[in-house]
Amino acid sequence: MNIIDMHCDALLKLWESKGKASFVDAPVIDTNKIRMKKGKVKVQAFAVWVDPSINTLHQFNVALEQVRLFHEEILQKNEDIKHIKDWSELDKLKEDEIGAILTLEGVEPIGNDISKLHILYELGVRLVGLTWNSANLAADGALEARGAGLTSFGKEIVRFNNDRQIITDVSHLSERAFWDVMELARYPMASHSNTKHHCDHPRNLSDSQARAMFERGGMVHVVYHPPFVKKDGNATIQDLIRHIDHLCALGGVKQIGLGSDFDGIDAKIPGLAHAGETQNLINELLKHFSEEEVRGFASENFLRHRPKL
């Protein structure tokens, strides 16, 4: 089955390699092209993530460097990878083509300057997560002890997203900020989060949060990172499936997707170590769900719920 994966950090790996890693086949890149083809990944979201420890004066330049790598190393050197800048373009991908979506994981690089978000939008960013794990000028992250909600600037960003069919990603938000986004966002999504019911981690969603996402027409894309799958980190594919099953019980069977977090995680689920092994998850899902439901999880749910005018 074709896969839509709404989160990976391959751009970070490319940036860290300083030109030494090839996107096509570098073993260090979980979502390299060869592995995506093997795993039938039809659409991959590539996140721009800038470590908050980098000097704030340099963060936007680092973000632009990662965007440059997206355009030069992924798009220009691979004619079969197509940049998705309009959601309708997902329907136009040919059989041998892969769609690439540029995303922003945390708005730290833009500081308090919305014009920088305009620039990133023009360069192709179509999903924006307001925070990573700590606080910034838009909101508090999931690991920020204060647990505050959106700032006025954060609300401005959500409105910016709404006006341009940009998805607002809640995966790293504090719970209070999550609820603020629910009040404002036209296109909410958790691009890589699981359920607190099966793994009580700040990065996961409570039942009330998941239900709110489904009621608003949003998507929850499950993440493969073992500590977000099982408390002790010794997670299996079956443990990940339990999260999907619970989300179905909450009413989300047609609003569940996949968000691997490959290249952003160091621990892996056995049999699900890189994009090339994605069909292992699909094969196990088929033992528990109907083919129609699994096709939904794999890609079709997102195609139905992507932003539309």
Phi, psi and omega in degrees: 000142175293144185243139165247117181249116189268010174200125167210165182241037179299327180297323176297316179297317179297318180295317181293332183284346180053044175088359183274335183263132175269131178297333184295313190215012182298124180301333182289342182261111182299327183251041175290167188297318181299317180292322178297318179298317180296321182274002180061038175282108185275327180222130180233129172271129181249116184273139165269118178228129180243123181303125181300342179286345177292139180312131184302332179292340185253352188297319181294324177297322177295319177300316179295326176297318179292323176296320177300316179297322177300314183286318186275314186274329183262311184276305187292328182271359183221095184294341181271004175250122187249133179284122178269106178251341175232134187298335178292340181292343177298330181282348186259001180294133177281169187302323184264010183257154175241135176271140180237124179250130178267131182229167179235120181258089182097131184265015177312318184298338182268355181059237176244027186249098182297337179296331177291329175290325173303315180298313181296325176297315180296332178277355171120000181294128183232005172216135182229122169264131188290329182223169160261235185265337183259193180267151170220197185281356180257324187189173171266143177273175186297335183255009177279119186301327182299320177068033181283169181266208180285144169276175175301322178294320177299319178293324176298321179295317179299318178295321175303314179298314181304318184290343186238016181058035174270134177287135173262117186267128183258002193303328184253009185281153167295162183296320179297319178294324176305311183293328175297317178296320180301328180286336189247324194284132175277332183229071181278150176203146164256105189285335179202081180214151175245197184255138174293336180304320181258344178204103187280082180238143181303336181279351181263169184259139172287167178300320181294324177293315181297317179299319179298319177301313183293321180295330180271004181080014180276169181248147170242116179257119185287149186250147186267003185291117187310317180294344176266354182259318182217138189307317183276358178082354180270068188268149175242172175300323178297324177296320177296321180296329177299324177295318179296318179298320180292320177297324175297318180297335179274003176100014187255020187305329181260012181226027179252139177218193185241139178215084195303319191069019175304147181074352174249003182232144179261333176267148183226151172283131177305130182084001179218054189268342179198174186302329181295344181257011185298327180293342174298320177294317179300315181298322178287323178299324181294343176280345185242337185229164177290161179299321179298317179295318181292321176300326176297310179301319186293318184198326193289330176299316179296318180300326178285328188253004178300160181302136176225149179291000000 
